Amino acid sequence: MRRWVLVGGIAVLVGAAVVLVLTGNTGVRYTADSDSTQPMWVRWIPVAVGIGLVRLLPWRLERTDGGTADRRQAWILTGLAVAFAVLLKLLGLGMFEVLKGLLLLLVPLAVFRWLGGKPTASWPTTVRWAPAVPVAAFLLLSYTGPLAAPVPDRLEFSGVELALVIVGGFLANSVLEEVFYRRWLQTRWEQRLGPWPAILIASIAWAVWHVTLQGRGEFGIDLASVLVNQGVQGLFLGYLWSRYRRMWPLITVHGAINAVPIFLSLG
């Protein structure tokens, strides 16, 4: 199964890129707050550099017990991820917060309580600030210099509205999504399949629900776009988690992806 998942996951991402090239839709939306696009391969460069630095600078001190693989939890969490993407598409963004809170937080916690065990497993121990180099490189390449995304359309927020958007988005999106897709879902598949098959599962599952958030009305193209954008970014986030088992790098990168376009649009 491990080999099939690895080959299948790679095929999904490569196939999505081929579809966009053949249809001339290689520009992908880099934020839900603007219709502006950026070439998909520009989005890949920070990811490639970040993964390369993680590989070169692991700073791993020791490996602890990886925990007991729980097939039931792995499949239940995968089903919840699929249900979130499908129901969000069917019911629309008006149900976004409700579905996310229910399917990505409350139901998983109930599952962990029902099936026993901790929501997370033991993992490798690393120097606490080891991920700072790949995280800094990713952010610098993504938001400064020639690879930086264009400034989005200007948004108008009062001080209170801006605070609510940033803080609420950080907790509901950056924190909750990284906890569910990487800390819970990816970890359980890692215990059964190893790192890269699990990273691919979590990355694709995380990407597909963005169709409803950033789609432009052509489902096939929209699906391919989120796979080559969020799906590829998920490889970096997943590799950070697999190598370092620290939440702050994931939350920092995810938070910047969501918040930086908003701050740029205020200028």
PyMOL commands that set and color helices and strands:
alter all, ss='L'
color gray80, all
select helices_A, chain A and resi 2-23+40-56+71-91+93-115+132-143+145-147+159-193+195-208+210-214+219-244+247-265
alter helices_A, ss='H'
color red, helices_A
select strands_A, chain A and resi 27-29+37-39+60-62+125-126
alter strands_A, ss='S'
color yellow, strands_A
deselect
rebuild
show_as cartoon
